[in-house]
Amino acid sequence: MYLKNKANGDLVEILDISSMIDPLRSRVAGRYHSGEELQDPATFDKTDLIFPSGENLPRCWVDPHYRD
């Protein structure tokens, strides 16, 4: 899965999908997808990521109290 960093617009390859959809985790493992060489993995705040189309992440992925 690829998402976009809000700050710089670069694509981020999400390495652990299960942590991406877990609302109790605020950070996710991923790596920038740019250039010809494979980038080193890093952690990203979910609040800094959006879909490549510009849409925000679903609330159920980022808010553990989304049903309240």
QUIVEN-V965256 format. One record per pair of residues at least 4 apart in sequence whose ideal C-beta (glycine too) atoms are under 7 Angstrom apart, sorted by the first residue. I is the first residue (numbers start at 1). J is the second residue. Records with the same first field share a line. If there is no record, write none. Layout:
BEGIN
I->J ; J
END
This chain:
BEGIN
1->14 ; 17 ; 20
2->11 ; 12 ; 13 ; 33 ; 52
3->12 ; 14 ; 49 ; 50 ; 51
4->9 ; 11 ; 12 ; 49 ; 50 ; 51 ; 52
5->9 ; 10 ; 12 ; 48 ; 49
6->48 ; 49 ; 50
7->48
10->32 ; 34
11->33 ; 34 ; 52
12->30 ; 32 ; 33 ; 44 ; 49
13->30 ; 31 ; 33
14->20 ; 28 ; 30
15->29 ; 30 ; 31 ; 41
16->20 ; 28 ; 29
17->21
18->22
19->25 ; 28 ; 29
20->28 ; 61
21->61
23->60 ; 61 ; 62 ; 63 ; 64 ; 66
24->64
26->45 ; 46
27->43 ; 44 ; 45 ; 46
28->43 ; 44 ; 46
29->41 ; 43
30->42 ; 44
31->39 ; 40 ; 41 ; 42
32->39
44->48 ; 49
46->57 ; 61 ; 62
47->62
49->57
50->54 ; 55 ; 56 ; 57
51->55
57->61 ; 62
59->63 ; 66
60->66
END
